[in-house]
Amino acid sequence: MKVTVHGSIVSPWVRRLVAFIEEKEIDYEVISVVPLGEPDPEFLKISPLGKIPVLEVSGRHMPDSLAACTFLEREAAEPALFPKENWDLGWMHWLCDYLATGLFAKVEAPLFVQRFVNPVYLGREPDQAVIDEALAAVPEHFDYLQSQLDDGRPYFLGEAVSLADLTAASIFINYFHAGEIVDQNRWPRLSGFVDRMLDRPSFTNILTKERELMGTASPLFAS
């Protein structure tokens, strides 16, 4: 099976889908779609909300990252990235929702837009008030995520990587693109978790592509 991903790999949601595909070792290509400005009417035909990513398989289009990952989990069962135990499966979905509505919406997205998208792509000055509000929200979200690793487990649901881990790592990359770090003294387990995730071949492959795309415009690649 070969699949196509429509979107920009700089998006956490595109990155999550690509990481999922990489973990499954599925052949794929990415067709660049940058969601800035009014959506292309042609793109709206495959993504009615104008959102990325869109997964294309055999001429059909799945316009949502979670929906696409759910489909691929059934199509390519190994390695399993959705837990088998019912509670864990439900908890994985909760963590993905928390990461989207909490870490992404309240912390990562404001910082990434103000510190990277606005100055680099749009030529706009960052809004310091928005940045300050996002930074003030960091402890609440980092404390909660670290609590999910309190028993020494390497990943959120235990010994095996799941979609929740891929979601978190995908969001943290943009947090790093915004020039931030995870303080390893205050959040040692969370910091170690992020390091483990970004050392996985799926993410090293993705970051290689991002380095080629972004260069030293990102603080993550500046050194």
Secondary structure, DSSP 8 states (H G I E B T S, - for coil): -EEEEES-TTSHHHHHHHHHHHHHT-EEEEE-----SS--HHHHTT-TT--S-EEEETTEEE--HHHHHHHHHHHS-SS--S-SSHHHHHHHHHHHHHIIIIIIIIIIHHHHIIIIIIIIII-----HHHHHHHHHTHHHHHHHHHHTTTT--SBTTBSS--HHHHHHHHHHHHHHHTT----TTTSHHHHHHHHHHHTSHHHHHHHHHHHHHHGGGSGGG--
